[in-house]
Amino acid sequence: MEKFCSFIKSNIDFNNETIRIGKLINIKTEDIYIFTSKIIKIIFIIILMYLLIRISNHIINKFVEKQKKLKFSLDDKKSKTLGAILKSIVKYTVYFLGIVAIIQIFFGKIVLTFAGIGGVALGLGAQSLIKDVINGFFILLEDQFSVGEYIGIEDKSGIVESIELRVTKLRDFNGDLHIIPNGLITKVTNHSRGNMRVLVDVDIAYEEDVDNAINIISQVCSTFKEKNKDIKEGPNVLGISELKDCGVTIRVVAKAKPMTQWAIEMELRKEIKKQLDINNIEIPYPKIQIIKEE
């Protein structure tokens, strides 16, 4: 301990104006004070930015929840979309103001002198960003799609997770997240507006009575409709849609709520298969006949 204290006394000299470390390094106490105050200000700005974003997000969430009770409220998907846009606007605004404040701490008022030049340079370099933001506003204004809807954008499709100021995020059925800049969204296919088609093709063997098979499938459809509230129209048996090599195809169609059509198709196929088995109606499958010469 004594050696450490003697080392400090011999190598570091404190006085009213400077701090000398060794023989070469002299630091003014005023510079230390200025640097420390800048660091404290920056930390304060970062904390303030974090708090502003958290508080703003909380207020936006409360607003989205309360607007549902209003007379002219938005539906759930549109309110979530509006909330995501507002959060994105707040986040980018806070980031911009915070970065400007931090730059001004280091460079002082000179940042204002070069603001015009920097603005022109930024404008030239951020044309795609501006395009993304403008297109994002038009997506919301025209109500092209909302959070929670199943859409297709060019060769990507999935559920809309969020619509932000600059990008739209899609989650496909493999779990992959597609982040698409709003400026690149030119064609959108919305699969969630209106009822979706349910299509089930049932094959039966040529040896079976087609009229009997159609009657059985029609009975299944009537019972199935009563049990499933997601069906809006049908299901109805259209008739024979195709004559294949190994059997006859009977087509069943219906209309269902968006995003329920796949589950309904699978369940309807299962119910039809059960009834065909009960009534001993054969579903065709590839057969191989081996003829052995003696």
C-alpha positions as CSV (number, residue, x, y, z in Angstrom):
1,M,0.0,0.0,0.0
2,E,2.8,2.4,0.9
3,K,4.5,1.6,-2.4
4,F,1.3,2.4,-4.3
5,C,0.9,5.7,-2.5
6,S,4.5,6.7,-3.2
7,F,4.0,5.7,-6.9
8,I,0.9,8.0,-7.1
9,K,2.8,10.9,-5.4
10,S,5.8,10.6,-7.6
11,N,4.0,10.2,-11.0
12,I,0.7,12.1,-10.6
13,D,0.8,15.8,-9.6
14,F,-2.5,17.6,-8.8
15,N,-2.8,21.3,-8.8
16,N,-5.5,23.9,-9.3
17,E,-5.3,23.9,-13.1
18,T,-3.7,20.7,-14.4
19,I,-3.1,17.1,-13.6
20,R,0.3,15.8,-14.6
21,I,0.7,12.1,-15.2
22,G,4.4,11.2,-15.5
23,K,6.6,13.5,-17.4
24,L,4.8,13.8,-20.7
25,I,1.0,13.9,-20.0
26,N,-0.5,17.1,-18.7
27,I,-4.3,17.3,-18.6
28,K,-6.2,20.5,-17.7
29,T,-8.8,20.1,-15.0
30,E,-11.1,22.3,-17.1
31,D,-10.8,19.8,-20.0
32,I,-11.7,16.9,-17.7
33,Y,-14.7,18.9,-16.4
34,I,-15.9,19.6,-19.9
35,F,-15.4,16.0,-21.1
36,T,-17.1,14.6,-18.1
37,S,-20.1,17.0,-18.4
38,K,-20.4,16.0,-22.1
39,I,-20.5,12.3,-21.2
40,I,-23.1,12.9,-18.5
41,K,-25.2,14.9,-21.0
42,I,-25.0,12.1,-23.6
43,I,-26.0,9.5,-21.0
44,F,-28.9,11.7,-19.9
45,I,-30.0,12.1,-23.6
46,I,-29.9,8.3,-24.2
47,I,-31.9,7.6,-21.0
48,L,-34.4,10.3,-22.0
49,M,-34.7,8.8,-25.5
50,Y,-35.4,5.4,-24.0
51,L,-38.0,6.7,-21.6
52,L,-39.7,8.8,-24.3
53,I,-40.1,5.8,-26.6
54,R,-41.4,3.5,-23.7
55,I,-43.9,6.1,-22.5
56,S,-45.1,7.0,-26.0
57,N,-45.6,3.3,-26.8
58,H,-47.6,2.8,-23.6
59,I,-49.8,5.8,-24.4
60,I,-50.3,4.6,-28.0
61,N,-51.3,1.1,-26.7
62,K,-53.8,2.7,-24.3
63,F,-55.2,4.8,-27.2
64,V,-55.6,1.8,-29.4
65,E,-57.4,-0.1,-26.7
66,K,-59.7,2.8,-25.8
67,Q,-60.6,3.8,-29.4
68,K,-62.4,0.4,-29.7
69,K,-65.1,1.7,-27.3
70,L,-65.7,4.9,-29.3
71,K,-68.6,5.4,-31.6
72,F,-66.5,5.7,-34.7
73,S,-63.8,3.2,-33.8
74,L,-61.6,1.2,-36.2
75,D,-61.7,-2.6,-36.3
76,D,-59.0,-4.6,-34.5
77,K,-56.7,-5.0,-37.5
78,K,-56.8,-1.3,-38.5
79,S,-56.2,-0.1,-35.0
80,K,-53.1,-2.4,-34.7
81,T,-51.9,-1.0,-38.0
82,L,-52.4,2.6,-36.8
83,G,-50.6,1.8,-33.5
84,A,-47.6,0.4,-35.4
85,I,-47.4,3.4,-37.6
86,L,-47.6,5.9,-34.7
87,K,-44.9,3.9,-32.8
88,S,-42.7,4.0,-35.8
89,I,-43.1,7.8,-36.2
90,V,-42.3,8.4,-32.5
91,K,-39.3,6.1,-32.6
92,Y,-37.7,7.7,-35.7
93,T,-38.5,11.3,-34.4
94,V,-36.9,10.6,-31.0
95,Y,-33.8,9.0,-32.7
96,F,-33.4,12.0,-35.0
97,L,-33.7,14.6,-32.3
98,G,-31.4,12.6,-29.9
99,I,-28.7,12.2,-32.5
100,V,-28.8,15.9,-33.4
101,A,-28.6,16.8,-29.7
102,I,-25.5,14.5,-29.2
103,I,-23.8,15.9,-32.3
104,Q,-24.4,19.4,-31.0
105,I,-22.8,18.5,-27.6
106,F,-19.6,17.6,-29.4
107,F,-19.5,20.2,-32.1
108,G,-21.6,23.1,-30.7
109,K,-23.4,25.5,-32.9
110,I,-21.3,24.6,-35.9
111,V,-23.8,21.8,-36.5
112,L,-26.4,24.4,-37.3
113,T,-24.0,26.1,-39.7
114,F,-23.6,23.0,-41.8
115,A,-27.3,21.9,-41.3
116,G,-28.2,23.2,-44.8
117,I,-25.4,21.5,-46.6
118,G,-26.0,18.3,-44.6
119,G,-29.7,18.5,-45.3
120,V,-29.0,18.6,-49.1
121,A,-26.6,15.7,-48.9
122,L,-28.9,13.7,-46.7
123,G,-31.8,14.4,-49.1
124,L,-29.8,13.1,-52.1
125,G,-28.7,10.0,-50.2
126,A,-32.0,9.3,-48.6
127,Q,-34.3,9.3,-51.6
128,S,-35.2,5.6,-51.1
129,L,-35.9,6.3,-47.5
130,I,-38.3,9.1,-48.3
131,K,-40.0,6.9,-50.9
132,D,-40.4,4.2,-48.3
133,V,-42.0,6.6,-45.9
134,I,-44.4,8.2,-48.4
135,N,-45.5,4.8,-49.7
136,G,-46.0,3.6,-46.1
137,F,-48.5,6.5,-45.6
138,F,-50.4,5.7,-48.8
139,I,-50.6,2.0,-47.7
140,L,-52.3,3.2,-44.5
141,L,-54.4,5.9,-46.1
142,E,-55.7,3.6,-48.9
143,D,-56.2,0.7,-46.4
144,Q,-54.4,-1.7,-48.8
145,F,-53.8,-4.2,-46.0
146,S,-53.7,-4.3,-42.2
147,V,-51.8,-6.1,-39.4
148,G,-53.0,-9.7,-39.1
149,E,-54.1,-10.1,-42.8
150,Y,-52.7,-12.7,-45.2
151,I,-51.3,-11.0,-48.2
152,G,-48.9,-11.5,-51.2
153,I,-46.3,-9.0,-52.2
154,E,-44.6,-10.0,-55.5
155,D,-43.2,-13.5,-54.8
156,K,-43.5,-13.2,-51.0
157,S,-46.7,-14.0,-49.0
158,G,-47.6,-14.3,-45.3
159,I,-49.3,-12.8,-42.4
160,V,-48.7,-9.0,-41.8
161,E,-46.9,-8.7,-38.5
162,S,-46.3,-5.0,-38.6
163,I,-46.5,-1.9,-40.9
164,E,-43.8,0.5,-40.0
165,L,-42.9,3.9,-41.3
166,R,-40.2,2.4,-43.6
167,V,-40.9,-1.3,-43.9
168,T,-43.6,-4.0,-43.8
169,K,-43.0,-7.3,-42.1
170,L,-44.5,-10.5,-43.3
171,R,-44.3,-13.9,-41.5
172,D,-44.8,-16.9,-43.9
173,F,-46.1,-20.3,-42.9
174,N,-42.5,-21.7,-42.6
175,G,-41.9,-19.1,-39.9
176,D,-39.6,-17.0,-42.0
177,L,-39.8,-13.2,-41.5
178,H,-39.8,-11.1,-44.7
179,I,-38.9,-7.4,-44.2
180,I,-39.9,-5.5,-47.3
181,P,-39.2,-1.7,-47.8
182,N,-42.5,0.1,-48.4
183,G,-41.0,1.8,-51.5
184,L,-40.7,-1.6,-53.2
185,I,-44.4,-2.5,-52.7
186,T,-46.0,-2.0,-56.0
187,K,-48.4,-4.9,-56.3
188,V,-50.4,-6.4,-53.3
189,T,-52.7,-9.4,-53.3
190,N,-54.9,-9.3,-50.2
191,H,-56.3,-12.8,-49.4
192,S,-58.1,-11.6,-46.3
193,R,-60.8,-9.3,-47.8
194,G,-64.0,-11.2,-48.3
195,N,-64.9,-14.9,-47.9
196,M,-62.4,-17.5,-49.2
197,R,-63.1,-20.4,-51.4
198,V,-63.1,-24.0,-50.0
199,L,-62.4,-26.6,-52.7
200,V,-62.5,-30.4,-52.1
201,D,-62.2,-33.0,-54.9
202,V,-63.3,-36.5,-54.0
203,D,-62.4,-39.5,-56.3
204,I,-64.5,-42.7,-56.4
205,A,-64.0,-45.8,-58.4
206,Y,-65.7,-46.3,-61.8
207,E,-67.4,-49.4,-60.4
208,E,-69.3,-47.4,-57.8
209,D,-72.8,-45.8,-58.2
210,V,-72.1,-42.1,-58.8
211,D,-75.5,-40.9,-57.8
212,N,-75.3,-42.8,-54.5
213,A,-71.9,-41.3,-53.8
214,I,-73.1,-37.8,-54.5
215,N,-76.1,-38.2,-52.2
216,I,-73.8,-39.4,-49.4
217,I,-71.4,-36.5,-49.9
218,S,-74.3,-34.1,-49.9
219,Q,-75.5,-35.4,-46.6
220,V,-72.0,-35.0,-45.1
221,C,-72.0,-31.4,-46.4
222,S,-75.3,-30.6,-44.7
223,T,-74.2,-32.0,-41.4
224,F,-70.8,-30.3,-41.7
225,K,-72.3,-26.9,-42.2
226,E,-74.3,-27.1,-39.0
227,K,-71.2,-27.9,-37.0
228,N,-68.8,-25.3,-38.4
229,K,-69.5,-21.6,-37.9
230,D,-66.7,-20.5,-40.1
231,I,-68.5,-21.6,-43.2
232,K,-70.4,-18.7,-44.9
233,E,-71.8,-20.5,-48.0
234,G,-72.2,-24.2,-48.8
235,P,-70.6,-26.7,-48.9
236,N,-72.4,-27.8,-52.0
237,V,-71.7,-30.7,-54.4
238,L,-71.1,-29.3,-57.9
239,G,-71.1,-32.7,-59.6
240,I,-68.5,-34.6,-61.6
241,S,-65.6,-32.3,-62.4
242,E,-63.2,-34.8,-64.1
243,L,-62.9,-38.4,-65.4
244,K,-59.5,-39.8,-64.5
245,D,-57.8,-43.0,-65.5
246,C,-58.7,-44.7,-62.3
247,G,-61.9,-43.0,-61.1
248,V,-64.4,-40.2,-61.2
249,T,-63.8,-36.8,-59.4
250,I,-66.7,-35.2,-57.5
251,R,-66.2,-31.6,-56.6
252,V,-67.4,-29.8,-53.5
253,V,-67.2,-26.1,-53.0
254,A,-67.9,-23.6,-50.2
255,K,-67.1,-20.1,-48.9
256,A,-65.4,-19.6,-45.5
257,K,-64.0,-16.9,-43.3
258,P,-60.4,-15.7,-44.3
259,M,-57.6,-17.9,-43.0
260,T,-60.0,-20.8,-42.1
261,Q,-60.3,-22.4,-45.5
262,W,-57.4,-24.8,-45.2
263,A,-58.6,-26.2,-41.9
264,I,-62.1,-26.6,-43.3
265,E,-60.9,-28.4,-46.4
266,M,-58.9,-30.9,-44.3
267,E,-61.8,-31.5,-41.9
268,L,-64.3,-31.9,-44.7
269,R,-62.2,-34.4,-46.5
270,K,-61.9,-36.5,-43.3
271,E,-65.7,-36.5,-42.8
272,I,-66.4,-37.5,-46.4
273,K,-63.8,-40.3,-46.2
274,K,-65.5,-41.7,-43.1
275,Q,-68.9,-41.8,-44.7
276,L,-67.6,-43.4,-47.9
277,D,-65.9,-46.1,-45.9
278,I,-69.1,-46.7,-43.9
279,N,-71.1,-47.1,-47.1
280,N,-68.4,-49.3,-48.7
281,I,-67.8,-46.9,-51.5
282,E,-64.3,-47.5,-52.9
283,I,-61.8,-44.6,-53.3
284,P,-59.6,-45.5,-56.3
285,Y,-55.9,-46.2,-55.9
286,P,-53.2,-47.5,-58.2
287,K,-53.4,-51.3,-58.7
288,I,-50.9,-53.7,-60.2
289,Q,-52.1,-57.0,-61.6
290,I,-49.4,-59.6,-62.1
291,I,-50.1,-62.4,-64.7
292,K,-47.9,-65.4,-64.3
293,E,-47.5,-67.8,-67.2
294,E,-47.3,-71.4,-66.4
